[in-house]
Amino acid sequence: MATAFDKLYWMRIGCGFLFGYVTEYAFRLDLTDGILLGILGYLTSYYIARFTLFKKVDQKNASKLYTTGIGGYAMTFVFTWLLLFTISLVGV
């Protein structure tokens, strides 16, 4: 059975794919703006989780909302962005 934190982790992985795609194809952002959009995406996922999935979280689990899935999000975002950038650069 998946816990709420498992759902949060996979939601952040999905957000990493989504924001990596948006960064490359929707906006064609440079490095600085792309990183800022990635950070904005992570903060968006935090606020979505905080005000929907974890409305009544206790204080001992509050810090887990920040850290759950941060590495997965960052790696998925960067991988998706770089993969799509390379594909668009080659012209496939």
N, CA and C atoms as a LAMMPS dump frame, in Angstrom:
ITEM: TIMESTEP
0
ITEM: NUMBER OF ATOMS
276
ITEM: BOX BOUNDS ff ff ff
-5.0000000000000000e+02 5.0000000000000000e+02
-5.0000000000000000e+02 5.0000000000000000e+02
-5.0000000000000000e+02 5.0000000000000000e+02
ITEM: ATOMS id mol type element x y z
1 1 1 N 0.833 -1.18 0
2 1 2 C 0 0 0
3 1 3 C 0.879 1.245 0
4 2 1 N 0.609 2.134 -0.888
5 2 2 C 1.403 3.349 -1.012
6 2 3 C 0.995 4.361 0.052
7 3 1 N 1.997 4.909 0.7
8 3 2 C 1.737 5.937 1.7
9 3 3 C 1.612 7.292 1.005
10 4 1 N 1.247 8.286 1.772
11 4 2 C 1.115 9.632 1.209
12 4 3 C 2.468 10.171 0.771
13 5 1 N 3.523 9.81 1.471
14 5 2 C 4.847 10.271 1.076
15 5 3 C 5.331 9.583 -0.194
16 6 1 N 4.901 8.344 -0.432
17 6 2 C 5.196 7.686 -1.716
18 6 3 C 4.506 8.417 -2.865
19 7 1 N 3.281 8.815 -2.641
20 7 2 C 2.555 9.573 -3.664
21 7 3 C 3.221 10.919 -3.921
22 8 1 N 3.696 11.552 -2.857
23 8 2 C 4.407 12.825 -2.994
24 8 3 C 5.684 12.638 -3.811
25 9 1 N 6.415 11.561 -3.547
26 9 2 C 7.644 11.287 -4.288
27 9 3 C 7.356 11.144 -5.779
28 10 1 N 6.384 10.337 -6.127
29 10 2 C 6.086 10.113 -7.543
30 10 3 C 5.455 11.332 -8.194
31 11 1 N 4.744 12.151 -7.421
32 11 2 C 4.227 13.396 -7.966
33 11 3 C 5.385 14.325 -8.337
34 12 1 N 6.416 14.347 -7.515
35 12 2 C 7.572 15.195 -7.807
36 12 3 C 8.372 14.665 -8.993
37 13 1 N 8.437 13.358 -9.164
38 13 2 C 9.095 12.804 -10.349
39 13 3 C 8.336 13.244 -11.598
40 14 1 N 7.018 13.169 -11.556
41 14 2 C 6.197 13.623 -12.683
42 14 3 C 6.353 15.108 -12.945
43 15 1 N 6.436 15.895 -11.883
44 15 2 C 6.658 17.343 -12.044
45 15 3 C 8.026 17.617 -12.66
46 16 1 N 9.007 16.791 -12.336
47 16 2 C 10.331 16.957 -12.938
48 16 3 C 10.282 16.757 -14.443
49 17 1 N 9.561 15.72 -14.894
50 17 2 C 9.383 15.524 -16.332
51 17 3 C 8.622 16.693 -16.958
52 18 1 N 7.556 17.096 -16.309
53 18 2 C 6.722 18.169 -16.85
54 18 3 C 7.496 19.475 -16.975
55 19 1 N 8.185 19.88 -15.925
56 19 2 C 8.898 21.149 -15.974
57 19 3 C 10.14 21.074 -16.855
58 20 1 N 10.755 19.905 -16.994
59 20 2 C 11.848 19.758 -17.948
60 20 3 C 11.363 19.924 -19.37
61 21 1 N 10.206 19.368 -19.669
62 21 2 C 9.598 19.511 -20.996
63 21 3 C 9.213 20.969 -21.257
64 22 1 N 8.58 21.591 -20.282
65 22 2 C 8.14 22.985 -20.434
66 22 3 C 9.335 23.915 -20.611
67 23 1 N 10.409 23.656 -19.869
68 23 2 C 11.588 24.497 -19.974
69 23 3 C 12.174 24.47 -21.374
70 24 1 N 12.208 23.29 -22.002
71 24 2 C 12.838 23.202 -23.314
72 24 3 C 11.88 23.56 -24.444
73 25 1 N 10.71 22.975 -24.478
74 25 2 C 9.864 23.136 -25.651
75 25 3 C 8.91 24.322 -25.583
76 26 1 N 8.407 24.636 -24.42
77 26 2 C 7.443 25.734 -24.348
78 26 3 C 8.133 27.093 -24.328
79 27 1 N 9.22 27.193 -23.575
80 27 2 C 9.843 28.505 -23.396
81 27 3 C 11.221 28.635 -24.035
82 28 1 N 11.915 27.52 -24.292
83 28 2 C 13.287 27.542 -24.822
84 28 3 C 14.174 28.474 -24.002
85 29 1 N 14.212 28.219 -22.713
86 29 2 C 14.913 29.094 -21.778
87 29 3 C 16.406 28.829 -21.764
88 30 1 N 17.181 29.858 -21.399
89 30 2 C 18.606 29.675 -21.219
90 30 3 C 18.856 29.054 -19.843
91 31 1 N 20.112 28.908 -19.48
92 31 2 C 20.468 28.162 -18.279
93 31 3 C 19.899 28.78 -17.004
94 32 1 N 20.079 30.06 -16.801
95 32 2 C 19.639 30.702 -15.57
96 32 3 C 18.118 30.661 -15.429
97 33 1 N 17.417 31.02 -16.491
98 33 2 C 15.953 31.016 -16.428
99 33 3 C 15.408 29.595 -16.298
100 34 1 N 16.072 28.637 -16.911
101 34 2 C 15.642 27.245 -16.801
102 34 3 C 15.787 26.714 -15.39
103 35 1 N 16.89 27.056 -14.748
104 35 2 C 17.084 26.633 -13.359
105 35 3 C 16.055 27.3 -12.458
106 36 1 N 15.778 28.564 -12.69
107 36 2 C 14.754 29.25 -11.893
108 36 3 C 13.378 28.627 -12.096
109 37 1 N 13.076 28.209 -13.328
110 37 2 C 11.803 27.536 -13.572
111 37 3 C 11.762 26.178 -12.872
112 38 1 N 12.895 25.492 -12.818
113 38 2 C 12.964 24.232 -12.087
114 38 3 C 12.714 24.41 -10.604
115 39 1 N 13.301 25.454 -10.028
116 39 2 C 13.072 25.747 -8.614
117 39 3 C 11.617 26.138 -8.381
118 40 1 N 11.06 26.924 -9.282
119 40 2 C 9.653 27.296 -9.172
120 40 3 C 8.752 26.062 -9.242
121 41 1 N 9.111 25.116 -10.093
122 41 2 C 8.346 23.874 -10.189
123 41 3 C 8.39 23.075 -8.902
124 42 1 N 9.557 23.024 -8.268
125 42 2 C 9.662 22.298 -7.008
126 42 3 C 8.852 22.981 -5.909
127 43 1 N 8.925 24.294 -5.853
128 43 2 C 8.13 25.017 -4.857
129 43 3 C 6.64 24.862 -5.114
130 44 1 N 6.265 24.818 -6.382
131 44 2 C 4.856 24.576 -6.72
132 44 3 C 4.406 23.214 -6.215
133 45 1 N 5.244 22.2 -6.405
134 45 2 C 4.881 20.872 -5.914
135 45 3 C 4.787 20.849 -4.392
136 46 1 N 5.619 21.645 -3.722
137 46 2 C 5.532 21.714 -2.264
138 46 3 C 4.201 22.303 -1.828
139 47 1 N 3.803 23.422 -2.447
140 47 2 C 2.562 24.062 -2.029
141 47 3 C 1.335 23.238 -2.407
142 48 1 N 1.392 22.536 -3.513
143 48 2 C 0.291 21.633 -3.861
144 48 3 C 0.172 20.535 -2.82
145 49 1 N 1.31 19.966 -2.438
146 49 2 C 1.287 18.906 -1.429
147 49 3 C 0.85 19.438 -0.078
148 50 1 N 1.341 20.593 0.286
149 50 2 C 1.052 21.138 1.61
150 50 3 C -0.419 21.463 1.792
151 51 1 N -1.058 21.952 0.755
152 51 2 C -2.441 22.388 0.899
153 51 3 C -3.468 21.418 0.343
154 52 1 N -3.023 20.26 -0.184
155 52 2 C -3.982 19.25 -0.623
156 52 3 C -3.766 17.927 0.098
157 53 1 N -2.605 17.305 -0.093
158 53 2 C -2.367 15.983 0.489
159 53 3 C -2.08 16.026 1.983
160 54 1 N -1.398 17.053 2.44
161 54 2 C -0.927 17.105 3.815
162 54 3 C -1.488 18.319 4.549
163 55 1 N -2.785 18.446 4.572
164 55 2 C -3.388 19.587 5.261
165 55 3 C -3.144 19.549 6.76
166 56 1 N -3.185 18.366 7.33
167 56 2 C -3.075 18.238 8.782
168 56 3 C -1.816 17.471 9.168
169 57 1 N -0.69 17.899 8.66
170 57 2 C 0.564 17.227 8.971
171 57 3 C 1.079 17.719 10.319
172 58 1 N 1.65 16.785 11.096
173 58 2 C 2.209 17.185 12.381
174 58 3 C 3.62 17.741 12.195
175 59 1 N 4.156 18.334 13.246
176 59 2 C 5.43 19.04 13.148
177 59 3 C 6.602 18.112 12.839
178 60 1 N 6.56 16.866 13.312
179 60 2 C 7.701 15.979 13.074
180 60 3 C 7.787 15.546 11.612
181 61 1 N 6.706 15.581 10.882
182 61 2 C 6.711 15.225 9.46
183 61 3 C 6.724 16.446 8.537
184 62 1 N 6.704 17.63 9.104
185 62 2 C 6.665 18.838 8.276
186 62 3 C 7.933 18.998 7.452
187 63 1 N 9.072 18.632 8.005
188 63 2 C 10.321 18.762 7.248
189 63 3 C 10.406 17.727 6.132
190 64 1 N 9.689 16.613 6.261
191 64 2 C 9.695 15.599 5.205
192 64 3 C 8.992 16.103 3.947
193 65 1 N 8.105 17.086 4.098
194 65 2 C 7.446 17.654 2.923
195 65 3 C 8.446 18.363 2.022
196 66 1 N 9.453 18.984 2.614
197 66 2 C 10.473 19.67 1.822
198 66 3 C 11.407 18.681 1.14
199 67 1 N 11.799 17.645 1.851
200 67 2 C 12.887 16.799 1.384
201 67 3 C 12.468 15.572 0.599
202 68 1 N 11.237 15.135 0.718
203 68 2 C 10.818 13.925 0.019
204 68 3 C 10.818 14.163 -1.479
205 69 1 N 11.669 13.439 -2.177
206 69 2 C 11.696 13.499 -3.631
207 69 3 C 12.516 14.617 -4.231
208 70 1 N 13.295 15.344 -3.439
209 70 2 C 14.034 16.477 -3.986
210 70 3 C 15.123 16.01 -4.955
211 71 1 N 15.814 14.938 -4.617
212 71 2 C 16.848 14.428 -5.512
213 71 3 C 16.258 13.847 -6.784
214 72 1 N 15.154 13.12 -6.64
215 72 2 C 14.485 12.57 -7.819
216 72 3 C 13.944 13.645 -8.734
217 73 1 N 13.396 14.688 -8.142
218 73 2 C 12.895 15.803 -8.936
219 73 3 C 14.025 16.473 -9.7
220 74 1 N 15.111 16.783 -9.005
221 74 2 C 16.22 17.496 -9.639
222 74 3 C 16.833 16.672 -10.767
223 75 1 N 17.064 15.401 -10.523
224 75 2 C 17.679 14.564 -11.554
225 75 3 C 16.74 14.361 -12.737
226 76 1 N 15.459 14.182 -12.484
227 76 2 C 14.504 14.012 -13.571
228 76 3 C 14.358 15.284 -14.386
229 77 1 N 14.325 16.425 -13.715
230 77 2 C 14.236 17.715 -14.4
231 77 3 C 15.435 17.932 -15.311
232 78 1 N 16.625 17.75 -14.766
233 78 2 C 17.846 17.983 -15.545
234 78 3 C 17.96 16.981 -16.682
235 79 1 N 17.67 15.714 -16.418
236 79 2 C 17.752 14.695 -17.465
237 79 3 C 16.784 14.998 -18.603
238 80 1 N 15.541 15.319 -18.274
239 80 2 C 14.547 15.611 -19.307
240 80 3 C 14.92 16.847 -20.103
241 81 1 N 15.328 17.886 -19.421
242 81 2 C 15.715 19.131 -20.09
243 81 3 C 16.896 18.901 -21.033
244 82 1 N 17.939 18.214 -20.556
245 82 2 C 19.112 17.979 -21.394
246 82 3 C 18.819 17.029 -22.545
247 83 1 N 18.019 16.017 -22.306
248 83 2 C 17.659 15.087 -23.376
249 83 3 C 16.883 15.803 -24.478
250 84 1 N 15.903 16.587 -24.107
251 84 2 C 15.114 17.301 -25.103
252 84 3 C 15.921 18.388 -25.79
253 85 1 N 16.846 19.021 -25.068
254 85 2 C 17.725 20.008 -25.686
255 85 3 C 18.614 19.351 -26.733
256 86 1 N 19.162 18.19 -26.403
257 86 2 C 20.024 17.473 -27.336
258 86 3 C 19.244 17.011 -28.558
259 87 1 N 18.052 16.522 -28.349
260 87 2 C 17.224 16.094 -29.475
261 87 3 C 16.883 17.267 -30.377
262 88 1 N 16.549 18.404 -29.794
263 88 2 C 16.22 19.573 -30.615
264 88 3 C 17.449 20.141 -31.303
265 89 1 N 18.621 19.996 -30.697
266 89 2 C 19.86 20.489 -31.29
267 89 3 C 20.258 19.651 -32.502
268 90 1 N 20.074 18.351 -32.4
269 90 2 C 20.423 17.446 -33.491
270 90 3 C 19.386 17.573 -34.603
271 91 1 N 18.155 17.841 -34.249
272 91 2 C 17.094 17.999 -35.232
273 91 3 C 16.361 16.729 -35.566
274 92 1 N 16.265 15.843 -34.599
275 92 2 C 15.565 14.58 -34.821
276 92 3 C 14.085 14.798 -34.79
